[in-house]
């Protein structure tokens, strides 16, 4: 089995865009297409549904992605521990992040950790879009910088480190696309994309509220597994998405408009398993408060 095929598949499953996948892998788009086709021949069925405007995972592709991702994270963690041991590092701290903004913050804190705590190696990885706490509970991460609210009895949370406004991502032809600002009340009748899986109901309702403040229904749209998939549907006019404000800079799409939302901002903070606040977690939390907040 060619590792490049699996890496390419998992990156494309996240990006849902051949160009961005090629950039991340530093390959040509033709090579990315070749790797995907080779893996599909090996499997014996399509893993992606492709059109001129959209790339989406097939049901088989989703299943393979879900089966492979834990093994890929395990391999990366094992390599990180081996490398750390070879360098005389005492501990490897696995840190998750939820989006580009939190990713940059985690990288900044990790760089500061090298000088403050050289005996701790920090490895970072993205938290799944639709499963905010599952991998943390499973021990895939030791701590993660994540979007609030967090109201889990088995998880502890630190203070707010980052905060930003939110936007409504809609198709450029949507009636709200030309507005300078929208409110939650304006979302009545607007189908907001839902999340695959079973995130906590309070978390889902914050990121995709079911009703306006006056009680009018905000319908649920299609369920999505990652942010790129969500933007693909928004760009096709198949739903709308509440997104953090930084998405307008990090994820521009020709058919997607980000309209400022007059609502409470989204806050971010560190979360870890209750009772597992060890020396490395405390050191990272202290460093993050000093260099991020």
N, C-alpha and C positions, 0 to 999 in steps of 0.2 A: 504494500500500500504506500503510495506517494504522499508524504506529509504535506507537500505543497498543495495537493488536491484538497486535503481536509482544511488546511489553513484558508485557502481560497474560498471554499464553500462557506466556512463560518464567517469570514469577513463579508462576503456577498450576502449572506443571510441577515447580517446586521445592516449593511449599507443599502441593499436592494438597488444598487446602481453600479454598473460595470466600470464607469469612469473613476468613481471614488475608490472602488476596490483596487483598481489598477494603481492608483496613486499611493494607496496605503501599502501595497505589496511591491511598489516600484517595478511594475511590469507593464507591458503593453496591454491594451484592451483585448487584442487578439489572443495574447497568451492567457489572460484570465478566462476568456471564452473557451479556449482549448482545454484548460484544466477542468472547468465545470463540465464540459461535454465528456471528457474522459471519465470523470467520476460518475456521471449519469449512465454511461455505458457499463461501467463496473457494477453499478447498482441494478441496472436493467429497467429504469423508469425515470421520467423527468423529475428533477428536484425543484425546478423553478418554472413558473409560467411567465413567458416573455412576450411583450408586445412592443410596438415602436415607442410607447409612452410609459410603460410600466413593467417593473420586475417584481414578482411576488413568489413566495414559497408555495409549493404544492403541499397537500396534506402529508405526503411522504417526506417532503423536504423539512417540514416543521418537526416531524417525528425524529428525523435524523439529527437535526440541529439540537433538539432537546436531549437526545441521547449522547451526543458528542461533547457538548459544552462542559459538563462536569469533568469528563476525562481530560479535556484540554487544560482546564484550570488545575487539575491535580498534577498533570505533567509539569506545568509552569511552576507550581509551588514546590514540587520535588526538586526541580532544577535550581530554583532560588535557594533552597536550603543547602543543596550540595555546594553551590558556588559560595554561599556565605560561610559554610564550614571550612572550605578551602582557604578562604581569606581570614580565617580566625574570628569570624563574627559569631557572637553568642546566640543571637535570636533573629528570626525573620518575622516581620510584622506584615500581615496581609491586609491591605486597606482598599476599601471599595469607594467608588464615586458614582454619581447618578447621571451626570451630564457634563458638557464641556466646561461650564463655570466651576463646578465642584472638582472636576478633574484638574484644572489649573491650580486650584487651591491646594489639592492634595499633593501635587507635584512640588509646589512651593514649600509646603511643610516637610515633605520627604527630603528635599535638598537641605533644608535647615537642620534636619535630624542628623545628617551626615557629620556636621560639625559639632552638634551638641551631644549626640549619642552614637559615636562611631561603632559601638558594639552591636547596634541594632540595624539590620538591613530592612528597608521598606520596599515591598512589592505592591503595585497597584493594579486594579482591574475594575472594569465597569460593572455596576449593579444592573441586573435586568430591568428593563423599563416597566414590565408588568408584574414583577415580583420583588417588592421593595425590601423585604426582610427575610425571605426564605433562605438565601445563601448564607446570610449572617448567622441564622439559627443553626444551619448545618455545619458551621465551622469553616466554610469556604473563605470567609473574611473574619478578621479579628475585630475590626472597627470599620465603620463606613461614614462618609460625609454624605448625608441624605436629606431629602426634602421633608420638612415637617408638614403636618402634625405626625407625631409618633406617640401612640397610647397603648403600648404593648407591655403586659405585666412581666414578661420575661426579658425585656430589653431596657437598658438604661440610656438616657440621652443627656448630652451636655448642653451648654448654652448655645444660643443662636450665634453663628459665626458669619453668616452671609444672609443678605436679604435683597430681593429684587422684585420689581413690579411684574405683573403678568399681562399677557396679550391673548387675543383671540385670533387664531390662525384660520383663515377662510380662503376659499377660491376667489380669484380676482374678480369674478363676475357675481359674487354673492351680494345681496342687498346691503349688508353691513360693511362691505369692503371699503367703501368710500367715506366712512365715518371717521372723524378725528379721534373718537373715543366711544367705547360702549360700556354699558353696565351689565350686571348679572340679570337685571330685569329684561334687558334687550334680548336675552338668550331664549326667551319663551318661543318654543317651536323650532329652535335650531338644534339639529341632531348633533350632539357631541360624541365623538368617538369614544368607545368604551375600552376597557383593558381586558386582555385575555387572562385566564386564570382566576384566582380568587383573592385579590388584594383586600385588606380590611375595608369594611363598608365606610367608615369615617374617612379613610384615606381616599377612597374612590369618590366619595361625595364632595371632598374638598377640591379635587382635581377635575371632576366632571359632575358638578352639582345636578341633582335630579329635578330641582324646582327653583324658581325665582324667589326673591324675598316675599313677594305677594302671594306665592303659592301656585303660580302657573307652571305647567309641566315643561321641563327641558328634556326632550326625548333622548334615549340612548341610541347611538349609531353603531356601526360595525365595531367589533372587538379587534384590537390590534396588539401585536406582541412586541413591537419596538418603535422608536420614534421615526425612523425613516419610512417604515410602513405607514405610519399615521400621516406623514406629510405627503406620501404618494396618493393616499386616498383624498386628502384635502385638496391637493392639486388637481385631482380628477373630479372635484365637485361632489365627492361622496360623503361629506361630513365636515365638521369643524372640530377644532382642538384648542383647549386652553393650554397655553405654553408659557414658560418663563420668558421674560423680555429678551434675554441674551440670544434666544433662538433666531431672532431676526438677523443677527450678525453672523451666527455660526451656521445657520441652515437656510440660506436664501434659496427660494425656488421661483422660477419665472411666473408660475400660476398661483402662487400663494402670497397672500397679503397678511401682515401681522398688525392687528388693530389694538391699540392700547386698551386695557381693561381697567375700569375704575372699580377696584375691589381690593381686599386685603392682599398684601404681597405674599410671596412664597418665601419662607425662611428655611435656612439650612443649618444643620448642626451634626455633631458626631454622635453615633449610636453604637453601642456594643452590648454583648450578652450580659445580663444581670449576673453579678458574681464573678465575671471574668475580666475585671479591670486590673490587669497585671501591670508590672513595671513598664513594659513597652507601650501598652495602651495609654497609661498615664503620661508617659513621656511624650507620645505623639499628640495627645490632647493638649498638653501644656504648650508644646511647640506650635500647634495650630492656632491656639488662642493668641499667641504672641505675633505670629507672622501673617495670619489671615484676617482675623477680626479687626 
